């Protein structure tokens, strides 16, 4: 009887590994279908320029900041805590702090901004990890409090790097966070450049995938996300594991906030708005279950690319922004419905 159970267990593990592989493959197959759709629309004259190398680089460039944020959000989701809703104001606050601190130099500004983001992450880590507060309610509360702090301290003012920075060089350095080309002149074309946020996204994906799949922390995070009680009974320090997931999320939100602020060249309360919903959408589309313990960072990258392709096709079709939001919301509802159905079939739910 015991051997039979072991055999059954082995099959289950192999089946689980195969299913994870198929989910990741399926995500990139879906991305290929969207590319095919764009190709058909271009061939029929409905849209133009979709299949150009420049357009694909633009797609990756556009979603690079979302990809940075989504990597951190994936750690929270993987831990079984669904999402960190304080991401938008973490991005906004750290961007404003960075711009404000440019008067003391570029690196001090970046350092203070990162510390600010990590403080928010530590607060979430302690309250959710240690005291088991509801992650959605708590991080929404943090989001509103942080927004209140921004509006109280800066009185809804927009802060511009070139008016605050100690020198023009410091302001230019801040601008280069988004605009620095780490790879230039692809194919001899000056327009085909790889910017710093794109490289940051790829580096974070590689590191994130390694941490989740190859480290003891990743294994403990998976156990915690799959079953909090079981992980606790096996000796996993679940409070620290969950807490670290929120710290990682705050760190990537800070990096994303710095990039968004550099792109807009203004520190403002609205920088980061909507990134919580978009990041969760990318995570779920990428095959990571909201119940926790299943998914991969490589899959999340696929989810980010699919969002980029959808946005690009809708823009080329001339669909208004409000209509695009409705379509994205509908896609999220459909994906979450599929996700919930698959969980119920496995005897799990999102509670």
C-alpha positions as CSV (number, residue, x, y, z in Angstrom):
1,X,0.0,0.0,0.0
2,X,2.8,2.4,0.9
3,X,4.7,1.7,-2.4
4,X,1.5,2.4,-4.3
5,X,1.2,5.7,-2.5
6,X,4.7,6.6,-3.4
7,X,4.1,5.6,-7.0
8,X,1.0,7.7,-7.1
9,X,2.9,10.6,-5.5
10,X,5.7,10.3,-8.1
11,X,3.2,10.4,-11.0
12,X,1.5,13.4,-9.4
13,X,4.8,15.3,-9.2
14,X,5.8,14.4,-12.8
15,X,2.3,15.4,-13.9
16,X,2.6,18.7,-12.0
17,X,6.0,19.5,-13.6
18,X,4.6,18.7,-17.1
19,X,1.5,20.9,-16.5
20,X,3.7,23.8,-15.4
21,X,5.7,23.4,-18.5
22,X,2.6,23.3,-20.7
23,X,1.2,26.4,-19.0
24,X,4.3,28.4,-19.8
25,X,4.4,27.0,-23.4
26,X,0.7,27.9,-23.7
27,X,1.3,31.5,-22.6
28,X,3.9,32.0,-25.4
29,X,1.7,30.2,-27.8
30,X,-1.0,32.7,-27.0
31,X,1.5,35.5,-27.6
32,X,2.3,33.9,-31.0
33,X,-1.5,33.9,-31.8
34,X,-1.7,37.6,-31.1
35,X,1.3,38.2,-33.3
36,X,-0.4,36.2,-36.0
37,X,-3.6,38.3,-35.5
38,X,-1.5,41.5,-35.9
39,X,0.1,40.0,-39.1
40,X,-3.3,39.2,-40.6
41,X,-4.6,42.7,-39.7
42,X,-1.6,44.3,-41.4
43,X,-1.8,42.0,-44.4
44,X,-5.5,43.1,-44.9
45,X,-4.6,46.7,-44.6
46,X,-6.4,47.3,-41.3
47,X,-3.3,48.3,-39.4
48,X,0.2,49.3,-40.5
49,X,3.7,48.8,-39.1
50,X,2.9,45.9,-36.7
51,X,5.5,43.5,-38.1
52,X,8.4,45.9,-38.0
53,X,11.3,45.3,-35.7
54,X,10.9,48.9,-34.4
55,X,7.3,48.1,-33.3
56,X,8.3,44.9,-31.4
57,X,11.0,46.8,-29.6
58,X,8.5,49.5,-28.8
59,X,6.1,46.9,-27.4
60,X,8.8,45.5,-25.1
61,X,9.9,49.0,-24.2
62,X,6.4,50.1,-23.3
63,X,5.7,47.1,-21.0
64,X,9.2,47.0,-19.4
65,X,8.1,49.1,-16.4
66,X,5.1,46.9,-16.0
67,X,7.4,43.8,-16.2
68,X,9.6,45.2,-13.4
69,X,6.6,45.7,-11.2
70,X,5.0,42.4,-12.1
71,X,8.0,40.4,-11.0
72,X,7.6,41.7,-7.5
73,X,3.9,41.3,-7.5
74,X,4.4,37.7,-8.6
75,X,6.3,37.0,-5.3
76,X,3.3,38.2,-3.3
77,X,0.8,36.2,-5.4
78,X,3.0,33.1,-5.2
79,X,3.0,33.4,-1.4
80,X,-0.8,33.1,-1.3
81,X,-1.5,36.7,-0.6
82,X,-3.1,37.6,-3.9
83,X,-1.7,41.2,-4.5
84,X,-0.1,44.2,-3.0
85,X,-2.5,47.1,-3.7
86,X,0.0,49.7,-2.3
87,X,2.1,49.4,-5.4
88,X,0.8,52.6,-7.2
89,X,1.5,55.0,-4.3
90,X,4.8,53.3,-3.5
91,X,5.8,54.1,-7.1
92,X,4.5,57.6,-6.8
93,X,6.0,58.4,-3.4
94,X,9.5,57.0,-4.2
95,X,9.5,58.9,-7.5
96,X,8.6,62.2,-5.8
97,X,11.2,61.5,-3.0
98,X,13.9,60.8,-5.6
99,X,13.1,64.1,-7.5
100,X,13.0,66.1,-4.2
101,X,16.3,64.6,-3.1
102,X,18.1,65.5,-6.4
103,X,19.2,68.6,-4.7
104,X,21.7,66.5,-2.8
105,X,23.0,64.6,-5.9
106,X,21.9,61.7,-8.1
107,X,23.0,58.7,-6.0
108,X,21.8,60.0,-2.6
109,X,18.4,60.6,-4.3
110,X,18.2,57.1,-5.6
111,X,19.3,55.6,-2.3
112,X,16.8,57.6,-0.2
113,X,14.0,56.6,-2.7
114,X,14.9,52.9,-2.4
115,X,15.0,53.1,1.4
116,X,11.5,54.8,1.3
117,X,10.1,52.0,-0.8
118,X,11.7,49.3,1.5
119,X,10.1,51.0,4.6
120,X,6.7,50.6,3.0
121,X,7.5,47.0,2.2
122,X,8.7,46.4,5.7
123,X,5.5,47.8,7.2
124,X,3.4,45.5,4.9
125,X,5.8,42.6,5.8
126,X,5.3,43.0,9.6
127,X,1.5,43.6,9.5
128,X,0.7,40.9,7.0
129,X,3.4,38.4,7.7
130,X,3.5,38.7,11.5
131,X,-0.1,39.8,12.4
132,X,-1.8,38.0,9.4
133,X,-3.8,41.1,8.3
134,X,-5.9,40.7,5.2
135,X,-3.4,41.6,2.4
136,X,-5.9,43.3,0.1
137,X,-7.6,45.4,2.8
138,X,-4.3,46.3,4.5
139,X,-2.4,47.3,1.4
140,X,-5.4,49.3,0.1
141,X,-5.3,51.1,3.5
142,X,-1.5,51.7,3.0
143,X,-2.2,52.9,-0.5
144,X,-4.7,55.5,0.8
145,X,-2.5,56.6,3.7
146,X,0.5,57.0,1.4
147,X,-1.6,59.0,-1.1
148,X,-2.7,61.2,1.8
149,X,1.0,61.8,2.9
150,X,1.9,62.7,-0.7
151,X,-0.9,65.3,-1.0
152,X,-0.3,66.7,2.5
153,X,3.5,67.1,2.1
154,X,3.6,68.2,-1.5
155,X,0.1,69.7,-1.7
156,X,-0.7,68.1,-5.1
157,X,2.3,69.9,-6.6
158,X,4.3,68.4,-9.5
159,X,8.0,68.5,-9.0
160,X,10.4,68.7,-11.9
161,X,13.9,67.3,-11.8
162,X,15.5,70.2,-13.7
163,X,14.1,72.8,-11.2
164,X,15.3,70.8,-8.1
165,X,18.5,69.1,-9.1
166,X,21.8,70.6,-7.8
167,X,23.3,70.6,-11.3
168,X,22.1,70.1,-14.9
169,X,24.2,66.9,-14.9
170,X,22.2,65.5,-12.0
171,X,18.9,66.2,-13.7
172,X,20.2,64.6,-16.9
173,X,21.3,61.5,-14.9
174,X,17.8,61.1,-13.6
175,X,16.3,61.5,-17.0
176,X,18.7,58.7,-18.2
177,X,17.1,56.1,-15.9
178,X,14.5,55.6,-18.6
179,X,16.4,56.9,-21.6
180,X,19.8,55.3,-21.3
181,X,20.4,53.1,-24.2
182,X,22.4,50.0,-23.0
183,X,22.4,48.5,-26.6
184,X,22.5,50.9,-29.5
185,X,22.2,50.9,-33.3
186,X,20.7,47.5,-33.8
187,X,21.2,46.6,-37.4
188,X,22.8,50.0,-38.0
189,X,19.5,51.7,-37.2
190,X,19.7,54.6,-34.7
191,X,16.0,54.1,-33.7
192,X,16.5,50.5,-32.6
193,X,17.9,50.8,-29.1
194,X,17.5,48.7,-25.9
195,X,16.8,51.0,-23.0
196,X,17.8,50.5,-19.4
197,X,14.3,49.5,-18.1
198,X,14.1,46.7,-20.7
199,X,17.4,45.3,-19.4
200,X,16.3,45.7,-15.8
201,X,13.1,43.8,-16.5
202,X,15.0,40.9,-18.1
203,X,17.5,40.8,-15.3
204,X,14.7,40.7,-12.7
205,X,13.0,37.9,-14.6
206,X,16.1,35.8,-14.6
207,X,16.8,36.5,-10.9
208,X,13.2,36.0,-9.9
209,X,12.9,32.7,-11.8
210,X,16.1,31.4,-10.2
211,X,14.9,32.4,-6.7
212,X,11.5,30.7,-7.1
213,X,12.7,27.6,-8.7
214,X,16.3,27.0,-7.4
215,X,16.5,28.4,-3.9
216,X,15.3,27.2,-0.4
217,X,13.4,30.5,-0.1
218,X,11.5,29.8,-3.3
219,X,10.6,26.3,-2.0
220,X,9.4,27.7,1.2
221,X,7.4,30.4,-0.6
222,X,5.8,27.7,-2.7
223,X,4.9,25.6,0.4
224,X,3.5,28.7,2.1
225,X,1.4,29.7,-0.9
226,X,0.1,26.1,-1.4
227,X,-0.9,25.7,2.3
228,X,-0.1,28.1,5.1
229,X,-0.8,25.7,7.8
230,X,1.1,22.8,6.3
231,X,4.1,25.0,5.7
232,X,4.0,26.2,9.3
233,X,3.8,22.6,10.6
234,X,6.8,21.6,8.6
235,X,8.9,24.2,10.3
236,X,8.8,27.0,7.6
237,X,9.0,30.5,9.2
238,X,6.0,31.6,7.2
239,X,5.9,35.1,8.7
240,X,9.4,35.9,7.4
241,X,8.7,34.2,4.0
242,X,5.6,36.2,3.4
243,X,7.2,39.4,4.7
244,X,10.1,39.0,2.4
245,X,7.7,38.6,-0.6
246,X,6.2,42.0,0.2
247,X,9.6,43.6,0.6
248,X,10.6,42.3,-2.8
249,X,7.4,43.7,-4.2
250,X,8.1,47.1,-2.7
251,X,11.6,47.1,-4.1
252,X,10.5,46.3,-7.7
253,X,7.7,48.9,-7.3
254,X,10.4,51.5,-6.3
255,X,12.4,50.6,-9.4
256,X,9.3,50.9,-11.6
257,X,8.4,54.2,-9.9
258,X,11.9,55.6,-10.6
259,X,11.6,54.6,-14.3
260,X,8.0,56.0,-14.7
261,X,9.1,59.3,-13.0
262,X,12.2,59.5,-15.2
263,X,10.0,58.9,-18.3
264,X,7.5,61.6,-17.4
265,X,10.2,64.0,-16.1
266,X,7.9,64.9,-13.2
267,X,7.3,63.7,-9.7
268,X,3.6,63.5,-9.1
269,X,1.0,61.7,-7.1
270,X,-0.5,60.0,-10.2
271,X,2.7,58.2,-11.3
272,X,2.1,54.5,-10.9
273,X,-1.7,54.8,-11.1
274,X,-3.2,51.5,-12.4
275,X,0.0,49.5,-12.1
276,X,-1.5,47.3,-9.4
277,X,-4.3,46.1,-11.6
278,X,-2.0,45.7,-14.7
279,X,0.6,43.8,-12.7
280,X,-2.0,41.4,-11.2
281,X,-3.4,41.0,-14.7
282,X,0.0,40.1,-16.1
283,X,0.6,37.7,-13.2
284,X,-2.7,35.9,-13.7
285,X,-2.5,35.8,-17.5
286,X,1.0,34.4,-17.0
287,X,-0.4,31.3,-15.3
288,X,0.2,32.2,-11.6
289,X,-2.8,31.2,-9.5
290,X,-4.2,33.8,-7.1
291,X,-4.4,31.0,-4.4
292,X,-0.6,30.9,-4.4
293,X,2.0,28.2,-4.8
294,X,1.7,27.8,-8.6
295,X,3.3,29.6,-11.5
296,X,6.6,30.9,-12.7
297,X,8.3,34.3,-13.4
298,X,8.9,33.2,-17.0
299,X,5.2,32.7,-17.3
300,X,4.6,36.2,-15.9
301,X,6.9,37.6,-18.5
302,X,4.7,35.9,-21.1
303,X,1.7,37.6,-19.5
304,X,3.4,41.0,-19.7
305,X,4.2,40.5,-23.4
306,X,0.6,39.5,-24.1
307,X,-0.6,42.7,-22.5
308,X,1.9,44.6,-24.6
309,X,0.7,43.0,-27.8
310,X,-3.0,43.6,-26.9
311,X,-2.3,47.2,-26.1
312,X,-0.3,47.7,-29.3
313,X,-2.9,46.1,-31.6
314,X,-5.7,48.1,-30.0
315,X,-3.6,51.3,-30.4
316,X,-2.9,50.6,-34.0
317,X,-6.6,49.9,-34.6
318,X,-7.4,53.4,-33.1
319,X,-9.4,52.1,-30.2
320,X,-10.0,54.9,-27.6
321,X,-8.2,54.6,-24.3
322,X,-11.5,54.2,-22.3
323,X,-12.5,51.3,-24.6
324,X,-9.1,49.8,-24.2
325,X,-9.6,49.8,-20.4
326,X,-12.9,48.0,-20.8
327,X,-11.4,45.4,-23.0
328,X,-8.5,44.8,-20.6
329,X,-10.9,44.5,-17.7
330,X,-13.0,42.0,-19.6
331,X,-9.8,39.9,-20.4
332,X,-8.9,40.0,-16.7
333,X,-12.4,38.8,-15.7
334,X,-12.2,35.9,-18.2
335,X,-8.8,34.9,-17.1
336,X,-9.7,35.0,-13.4
337,X,-12.8,32.9,-14.1
338,X,-10.7,30.3,-15.9
339,X,-8.2,30.4,-13.0
340,X,-10.9,29.9,-10.4
341,X,-12.5,27.0,-12.4
342,X,-9.2,25.2,-12.7
343,X,-8.6,25.6,-8.9
344,X,-12.0,24.2,-8.1
345,X,-11.3,21.2,-10.3
346,X,-8.1,20.6,-8.3
347,X,-10.0,20.9,-5.0
348,X,-8.6,24.4,-4.2
349,X,-10.1,27.9,-4.2
350,X,-8.8,31.5,-3.7
351,X,-9.7,31.7,0.0
